[in-house]
Amino acid sequence: MPMFLAIDQYGNHEWIKAHPRKELMERMGVQHADRIYIDTEEGKTYHIGYAISGHWFTLYEVEPYRKEV
């Protein structure tokens, strides 16, 4: 199961075990989160995180480091 790292606009870090939206809302003590999107130059739109209680969290999926030798 993937882990996530959420970083807000102030540089605060939150490690998320499995469910980013649910876990962030629990930690912030709220029941609503808005999605954050970005648009690319190619015209595509991507969901990149959540706006929760005045914090804009960008999500990063963390994978184990594995290098074939």
C-alpha positions, 0 to 999 in steps of 0.5 A, spaced: 500 500 500 502 506 498 504 512 503 503 519 501 507 525 504 503 532 504 506 538 504 502 545 505 504 552 503 508 553 509 512 547 508 509 543 514 509 536 512 504 530 514 505 523 513 499 519 510 499 512 511 493 510 506 487 515 505 490 522 504 483 526 504 480 522 510 487 522 514 488 530 513 481 532 515 481 528 521 488 531 523 485 538 521 479 537 525 474 538 519 469 534 515 470 538 508 476 538 503 476 541 496 481 538 491 486 542 488 488 542 481 493 544 476 493 545 468 498 543 464 501 547 457 498 541 453 491 542 456 490 536 461 488 537 468 491 534 474 488 533 481 494 534 486 492 535 493 487 538 497 485 545 500 483 544 508 482 549 513 486 554 510 492 549 508 493 547 501 496 540 501 500 538 495 501 530 495 506 526 493 506 518 493 512 515 496 515 509 494 520 504 497 527 505 493 529 499 489 535 498 485 536 492 481 544 490 481 
